[in-house]
Amino acid sequence: MSNNRPTEADETLLDECSTTTSGCASAERVFALLDCPETIPEPTDPVALERVDGRIELFWLA
């Protein structure tokens, strides 16, 4: 009588395969988003900034 139950090593390998497959599917979705055309049009009359000091200020709008 043979034992067809997977060993601990088999289960570890199957878990790694599942994780890898999930990662590949996620990467495909990310690359599909990166390949999308831009939806924000370039401004027709851009405004030149007088001074840029490299700071970003975040504030909460309620």
C-alpha positions in Angstrom: 0.0 0.0 0.0 1.6 3.3 -1.1 1.3 6.6 0.7 0.2 9.3 -1.8 0.2 12.2 0.8 2.7 15.0 0.1 5.7 15.3 2.3 6.7 18.5 4.1 9.2 19.3 1.3 6.4 18.8 -1.3 4.1 21.2 0.5 6.9 23.8 0.7 7.6 23.5 -3.0 3.9 23.8 -3.8 3.6 26.9 -1.6 6.6 28.5 -3.3 5.1 27.7 -6.7 1.9 29.3 -5.7 3.7 32.4 -4.4 5.7 32.7 -7.6 2.6 32.4 -9.8 0.8 35.1 -7.7 3.9 37.4 -8.0 4.0 36.9 -11.8 0.3 37.7 -12.1 0.8 40.9 -10.0 3.8 41.9 -12.2 1.7 41.5 -15.3 -1.0 43.8 -13.8 1.6 46.4 -12.9 3.2 46.4 -16.3 -0.2 46.7 -17.9 -0.8 49.9 -15.9 2.6 51.2 -16.8 1.9 50.6 -20.5 -1.4 52.6 -20.4 -1.3 56.0 -22.2 -1.3 59.1 -20.1 -4.8 60.5 -19.5 -3.7 63.9 -18.2 -3.2 66.3 -21.2 -0.3 68.7 -21.3 -1.4 72.3 -20.4 -1.9 74.6 -23.4 -0.7 77.7 -21.4 1.6 76.5 -18.6 2.6 78.9 -15.9 6.3 79.5 -15.2 7.3 79.2 -11.5 9.2 82.1 -10.0 11.0 80.1 -7.3 11.1 76.4 -6.4 12.8 75.5 -3.1 12.3 71.7 -3.2 9.8 71.5 -0.3 6.5 69.8 -0.4 3.8 70.8 2.1 1.0 68.4 2.8 -2.2 69.6 4.4 -5.6 68.0 5.2 -8.8 69.1 3.5 -11.9 68.2 5.5 
